[in-house]
Amino acid sequence: MSEQNTSSADPEDRFARAVPVVRSFLESVLGLLGVEVEVDIDIETDGLHCDLNTSPQNGGLLIGRHGATLDALQYLTLRVLQAEGFERMRITLDVGGYRTRREKTLRELARGIASKVRNSGRPYHCDPMSAMERRVIHLALGEMGLKTESEGEGRHRHVVVFPKRAEA
C-alpha cells in the first residue's frame, strides 16, 4: 500500500486523488463476490458519493438487511483510504437510491417520535441503528427543536430523544 501525502492538499484535490483508490477497491471486492457493478463516484463538498450500479438482484445483495451490507462496504472503503494514508473524509455508498429512500423514511420516523415526545413530555429511546441513520435522526429532531443524544455501545447504540426544556 502506498502512502498518500494528503495533509497540505485542498479538499477537492484530496477527494479527486481518492477516487481511483475507492473505485479499484470496490470493483475488486465486488468482483470477488461475483457482482458485476459499475461504480460512479461524485466529488462533493465534504467527501465522495459512490453509486454502485448493478442488477436489481445484486442491488438487494449489496444493500443487505436494513442496509447492513452497504454500511459494511462503506466502512471498509473508509478503512482502505486510511490505510493508504488519506485523511478522514466522508464516503457514502448507495445502490439504486436506497440511501435517499431510507433518509426519507427516517425523517418520517423522526416526526412521529417528535410527536410522541412532545405529547408525553418523556424521553424516547429509539431502536438501535447505524451511525449514518443516527445522524439523520439527530439532525431531523434538532431541526424540530428537540434535544438528542446517542447511548449504548456497538450494535446497541441508539438515539434518545428528550423533550425541549424551558430555558431559564
Order of alpha helices (4+ residues) and beta strands (2+ residues): alpha-beta-beta-alpha-alpha-beta-alpha-beta-alpha-beta-beta
